[in-house]
Amino acid sequence: MRVSREKFAENRQKILLAASVLFRENGFDGVGVADIMKAAGLTHGGFYGHFESKDDLALEVSRALIERVEERWRELIADAPDRPLQALLDHYIHWRTVDDPGRSCVFASLIQEVSRSEGAVRATFSEGLSRLVDVLVDVVPGETEAVRRANATTTLSSMMGAVILARAVEDRALAEQFLVTMRRKLDPEQQA
């Protein structure tokens, strides 16, 4: 039975949404096509009508999630013009980012797996990280572009590192130390 264009598009979105959560929770290699299709409420056989391979799906999901991170960061900055960096820190260095990898930052969830891969997904992540540095250059302190770029790179590394380390430890108090300490170190208001 043939599905309408609308239904086809709806099913594709279901697959993308399911994959975006499952990939962030389990990694690209930790989830199969059957798992994704089951989570989407669709049959396994329908996958290849939408995507050539799981790698193609991973690339499309990565692009969409990375774009969403950049959009969200720009929204946060626009909504807090008096304290844009603090708004980003409040949003990112938070327990919800640590505790819900399936719905939080694609970088913190998948960067270790991506670092062991090659090809289009890795290039997409590299480009996305570069764009996030560009976003941060406009909000971090520094007298010159070069200093702001260095501070932006440090800030991005520190934000993501704090979340990744907090996820990695079982000791909730130690995880809290990673978050609180890094939040304090990165916030110009708390350094004054």
C-alpha positions as CSV (number, residue, x, y, z in Angstrom):
1,M,0.0,0.0,0.0
2,R,1.4,3.4,-1.0
3,V,1.4,6.2,1.5
4,S,0.7,9.8,0.8
5,R,3.5,12.4,0.6
6,E,2.2,13.9,3.9
7,K,2.3,10.5,5.6
8,F,5.8,9.8,4.1
9,A,7.1,13.1,5.5
10,E,5.4,12.4,8.9
11,N,7.1,9.0,9.1
12,R,10.4,10.4,8.1
13,Q,10.1,12.9,10.9
14,K,9.2,10.1,13.4
15,I,12.4,8.3,12.3
16,L,14.6,11.4,12.7
17,L,13.1,12.2,16.1
18,A,13.5,8.6,17.4
19,A,17.0,8.4,16.1
20,S,18.0,11.7,17.6
21,V,17.1,10.5,21.0
22,L,18.4,7.0,20.7
23,F,21.7,8.1,19.2
24,R,22.3,10.6,22.0
25,E,21.4,8.0,24.6
26,N,23.3,5.0,23.2
27,G,25.7,6.3,20.5
28,F,25.6,5.6,16.8
29,D,26.9,2.1,17.3
30,G,24.8,1.3,20.3
31,V,21.5,1.4,18.4
32,G,20.3,-0.5,15.3
33,V,17.9,0.3,12.6
34,A,15.3,-2.0,14.1
35,D,15.5,-0.2,17.4
36,I,15.0,3.2,15.7
37,M,12.1,2.0,13.7
38,K,10.4,0.4,16.7
39,A,10.8,3.6,18.7
40,A,9.3,5.5,15.7
41,G,6.4,3.1,15.7
42,L,7.2,1.9,12.2
43,T,8.2,-1.4,10.7
44,H,11.9,-2.2,10.1
45,G,11.4,-2.7,6.4
46,G,10.2,0.9,5.8
47,F,13.6,2.4,6.8
48,Y,15.2,2.1,3.4
49,G,12.4,4.0,1.8
50,H,13.6,7.0,3.8
51,F,17.4,6.5,4.1
52,E,20.1,4.6,2.2
53,S,21.8,3.5,5.4
54,K,22.1,4.1,9.1
55,D,25.1,6.2,8.4
56,D,23.0,8.5,6.2
57,L,20.5,8.8,9.0
58,A,23.3,9.5,11.5
59,L,24.6,12.3,9.3
60,E,21.1,13.9,8.8
61,V,20.4,13.6,12.5
62,S,23.8,15.1,13.4
63,R,23.3,18.1,11.1
64,A,19.8,18.8,12.5
65,L,20.9,18.5,16.1
66,I,24.0,20.6,15.6
67,E,21.9,23.3,13.9
68,R,19.4,23.2,16.8
69,V,22.2,23.7,19.4
70,E,23.5,26.8,17.5
71,E,20.0,28.2,17.1
72,R,19.2,27.6,20.8
73,W,22.4,29.3,21.8
74,R,21.6,32.3,19.6
75,E,18.1,32.5,21.1
76,L,19.5,32.4,24.7
77,I,21.9,35.2,23.8
78,A,19.2,37.3,22.2
79,D,16.9,36.8,25.2
80,A,19.6,38.0,27.6
81,P,21.4,40.9,26.0
82,D,22.7,42.1,29.4
83,R,24.2,38.8,30.4
84,P,24.5,36.5,27.3
85,L,27.4,34.4,28.5
86,Q,25.7,33.8,31.8
87,A,22.5,32.7,30.0
88,L,24.4,30.1,28.1
89,L,26.2,28.9,31.2
90,D,22.9,28.7,33.1
91,H,21.4,26.7,30.3
92,Y,24.3,24.3,29.5
93,I,26.0,23.7,32.8
94,H,23.0,22.2,34.4
95,W,21.7,18.9,35.7
96,R,19.2,18.5,32.9
97,T,22.1,18.4,30.4
98,V,23.8,15.8,32.5
99,D,20.8,13.7,33.4
100,D,19.0,13.5,30.1
101,P,21.5,12.8,27.3
102,G,18.8,11.7,24.9
103,R,17.4,15.2,24.9
104,S,20.4,17.4,25.6
105,C,23.5,18.5,23.7
106,V,24.5,16.3,20.8
107,F,28.2,17.2,21.4
108,A,28.3,16.1,25.0
109,S,26.4,13.0,24.1
110,L,28.3,11.9,21.0
111,I,31.6,13.6,20.9
112,Q,33.7,10.7,22.2
113,E,32.2,8.4,19.6
114,V,32.6,10.9,16.8
115,S,36.3,11.4,17.8
116,R,36.9,7.7,16.8
117,S,35.2,8.0,13.5
118,E,35.9,9.6,10.1
119,G,34.0,11.0,7.2
120,A,31.0,13.2,6.9
121,V,29.7,12.9,10.5
122,R,33.1,13.9,11.9
123,A,33.3,16.8,9.5
124,T,29.8,17.9,10.5
125,F,30.7,17.9,14.2
126,S,34.0,19.8,13.5
127,E,32.1,22.4,11.6
128,G,29.4,22.6,14.3
129,L,32.0,23.1,17.0
130,S,33.7,25.8,15.0
131,R,30.3,27.6,14.7
132,L,29.8,27.4,18.4
133,V,33.2,29.0,19.0
134,D,32.0,31.8,16.6
135,V,28.9,32.2,18.7
136,L,30.9,32.5,21.9
137,V,33.4,34.9,20.5
138,D,30.7,37.6,20.6
139,V,29.9,37.0,24.3
140,V,33.1,36.1,26.1
141,P,35.4,38.8,27.6
142,G,38.5,39.9,25.8
143,E,40.0,43.1,24.3
144,T,40.9,41.7,20.9
145,E,39.4,39.2,18.5
146,A,42.3,36.8,19.1
147,V,41.8,36.9,22.9
148,R,38.1,36.4,22.5
149,R,38.6,33.5,20.2
150,A,40.9,31.9,22.7
151,N,38.5,32.5,25.5
152,A,35.6,31.2,23.4
153,T,37.5,28.0,22.8
154,T,38.4,27.6,26.5
155,T,34.8,28.3,27.4
156,L,33.3,25.7,25.0
157,S,35.9,23.1,26.1
158,S,35.1,23.8,29.7
159,M,31.3,23.8,29.4
160,M,31.3,20.5,27.5
161,G,34.0,19.0,29.6
162,A,32.1,19.7,32.9
163,V,29.0,18.0,31.5
164,I,30.9,15.0,30.2
165,L,32.8,14.5,33.4
166,A,29.6,14.9,35.5
167,R,28.0,12.2,33.4
168,A,31.0,9.9,33.8
169,V,31.1,9.7,37.6
170,E,28.7,7.9,39.9
171,D,29.4,10.1,42.8
172,R,26.8,12.9,42.6
173,A,28.8,15.2,44.9
174,L,31.8,14.9,42.6
175,A,29.6,15.5,39.6
176,E,28.2,18.6,41.3
177,Q,31.7,19.9,41.9
178,F,32.5,19.6,38.2
179,L,29.4,21.7,37.3
180,V,29.6,24.3,40.1
181,T,33.3,24.8,39.8
182,M,33.3,25.2,36.1
183,R,30.2,27.5,36.2
184,R,32.0,29.7,38.7
185,K,35.2,29.8,36.7
186,L,33.5,30.7,33.4
187,D,31.1,33.4,34.7
188,P,32.7,36.9,34.7
189,E,30.2,38.1,37.3
190,Q,31.4,35.4,39.8
191,Q,35.0,36.3,39.1
192,A,34.6,40.0,40.0
